[in-house]
Amino acid sequence: MTTTQSTHLVVLTGASRGMGLAMAEQLLARPAHTLLCISRNSNGALESAPRGDGSTLIQWQEDLSDATAAAQRLADWLGRANAHRFATATLINNAGVIARPAPLDEASAADVVNALRVGVEAPMLLASAFLRATREWTGARRVLSISSGLGRNAMASQAPYCAAKAGMDHFSRALALEEAGRANGAKVCSLAPGVIDTDMQAQLRGGDPALFPDRERFAQLHAKGQLTSPADAAARVLAYLDRKDFGQNPVADVRDA
């Protein structure tokens, strides 16, 4: 049985596949974790994943291309929660989408809007709801957003994704400044997780080379076995989250010493 302030709450987006699913599995395997997953689709296999003592899973199906409803639902749920249960409360913004690789003047309006809504608007709305609802909680609070090297190094034919991740980095910097001035302010970090063998990577490798000049680079990463598995990447991200200096640098890389 868990006692007062011994349970850990984690809200995780994009948990139905890839690194998000691996993080969900690893968090559930820890003792005394309440894991709330927010994804467009729930994952049935996650329901039967091994669980640590006292750990529980909640899955919400929400489309984060319009995150207003998800943010309000999160705020309401947190408002009803027993804050005294939780030693830590963490929001992990992991969900993201990558459009068909193409120059911006050949991208569809729907792809551009979707990339920005899921990649930067949803994390901001969820972070706002999470921080407002937990402002008076006494446990440690953290906001971890999964960024990308493409938010820091531009790439042709990926303007929407690059812009979304750059926006995530910069709103994390601003948020860290805001929280630093508050009692029990949240620790904030936008973290690049390295190059991972996910569906996004497959989508980049499958791009039209006439529209995506860096396609061969991604094909070679895969061919040479230089991609990190989702499970290994998840373990590295969660290890970074657990570091004592988490949030000291609001924009970081999982490979930072």
N, C-alpha and C positions, 0 to 999 in steps of 0.2 A: 504494500500500500504506500502511496505517496503522501507526503505531509505538506503543510502549508509552505508555500514558496519553495517547493522542490520540483515542480513540474515546469517544463519548458514548452512554450508555444512557438510554433513556426508556421507562418503563412507563406506558401510557396506557389508561384504561378508557373504555368507551362510544365506541369508535372506528369503529363500523360505519356511522354516519350523522351528519348535522348538523354541528355545530362540531367534534365529536370526529373525524369523518372528515376534515374540512378540516385539522385540526391534524396528523393522521397523514400526510396527503399532503404538507404543508409540511415536516414533520420528515424524511420520507423523502427529500425533494428536497435536503436539506442533506448535505454530505459527512460521512462517518465517523460515522454514527448507527446504533446498534442499537435498533430500535423493537419493543417487545413490546406488542401490543394485546390487551386482555382485554375481550371483549364477549359478549353472549348469542348473537349471530350473527356469523360472520366476513363480510368483504366481499370478494367475488371481484375486483372492480375494483381494489381496493387492491393486489392482488398484481402488477398490471401498471402501477402508477403510476410515474412517472419517479423515479429514484433518484440521489442524489448519489454521488460516488465512494466506495466502501467501505461504503455504507449497506445494512443488511439489515432484513428484516421477519419477525416471528414473530407469528402470530395464534393466540390461545387462545379457544375457545368455553367460556365460564363464565357461569352464571346468578348474578348478584350479589345476588339476593334471598336467597340462602344462600351467603355468601361464605367460609365456613369452609374449604371445599375449595380455593377459588381462592387464599386467603391461604397455605395450607400448600403448595400447588403453587409459588407465587411464592417462598416461603422456601426450598424445596428447590432450585429453579432457580438462585436467587441464590447459594446455598451452593456450588453446583458451578461457578459462573462464575469466570472469571479476573479477579479484581478489579484487577489491575495494568494491564488493558487500558483502563480507563475513567478519563478525566479528570473526568467528571461522571456522576452517577447521579441520575435524577429520576423521581419518581412523580407522575403527573398523575391525580388523581381527578376524572374528568369525567362518569362515568355518573350518571344521575338519572332519575327517573320522576315524572310528574305525573298524579294521579288525575282522574277525572271531576269537574269543578267542582261542588261541592255542600257545604252545611253539614255539619259533622261528624256531627250526629245522623242524617244521611241517607247518610253514607259507609259503604261496606261494610268489614267488618273486614279483608278481604283487601287492599283498596286502602290502608288505613291502614298495615298491617304492611309491605306492599311498599314504600311510599314511605319509611318509616323504615329498613328494612333496606338498600335500595339507596342511599338518600340520606345516611345517617350511619353505620350499622353497617358496611357494606362499606368505606367509606373509612378507618374506624378500624382495622379488621382488616388491611387491606392496608398501611396506614401502619405499623402495628406490625410486620408481617412484613418489610416493606422496611427499616425502620430497624434492626431486630434483625440481619438478615442482612448489612447493609452497615456495621455499627458500626465495624469495624476497617479499612474501606476508606480509602485516603488521598485519593481524589478528592473534589471538592466534591459534597455531597448536598443535594437539594432535594425538598420535598413541596409541590406546588401542588394545591389543591382548588378546583374551580369552584363558586362559591357563587351567590348571586342577591340582587337587591334585596329579594326577598320574605323573605329571612332577616333583614332589618334593618327592614323595614316590613311590618307584618301586612296581610293581605288576607282578607276574608270568603270562605268556600267553598274555601279553599286551606290549611286548618290543617295537614294532614300535610306538605305540601311546605314551608310556612313553617317548621314545627318542624324538619324535616330540615336545611334550610339554616342555620337559627339554631344548631342543634347542631353543624353543620360549622364554622361560624365560631368557636364557643366552644371546641370541642376543638382547633382550630388555635391558639388563644391559649394553651391549656394546653400543647400540644405544643411550641410555640415557647419557652416558659419552660423546659421540660425540656431541650431541645436546646441552649439557650444556655449551660447549665452543663457541657456535655460537650466534650471535645476533638474537633475537627472535627464539631461538632454540625450537624445539617441546618438549612438555612434553610427556614422554613415560612410559607406564605401561603394564606389562603382568599380568593379573588379573584372579585368580581362582574364578569361580562363585558359588561354592558350588555344591551339588548333585541335579541334575535336572531331572524331569520326562520327558525324551525325547526318541526318537527312539534308541539312543545309549544305554540308560539304558535298554531298552527292549532287545536289542541285547546281552547285557551282561547277563541278566537274562536267556536268551534262550540258552546260551552256553552249550557245552557238559561238564558235571562235570568231566569227565575223563581227559579232556584237560585244564580245567579252574578251579583250586582249590578254587577260591574266588567266584564262581558262587552263592553259598547260601547266602553270605553276601549281594549281590545285590538284591537277591530275598526277603530277609528280610527287606531291606530298603523300598522296594515297599509295602510289605505286612503290614508293621507297619506305613505306611503313612509318612515316613520320607524324601520323595522327594519333592523338591520345584517345584511348577508349572512353566512352561516357562514364563508366564506373570509376576509372582512375581520375578523370577530370573532376568528377563529383567529390571524390575523396580529398583532392587537393583544395577545392573550393571550400569545403566544410572545415578543413584543417586551418585554412586562412581565416575563416569566420571565427574560429575558436582561439585565435591568437590574442595574447594580452594587449598587443598594440593595434588590434583591429580598429579602424576608423582614424588612426593617426594621420594616414594619408587618404584623403577622400577619393582619390583616383589612383588605382593601383593595378598591379599585374600579379597573378597568382605565383609567378616565378620570382617575385621580389624577395630579397633576403630578409 
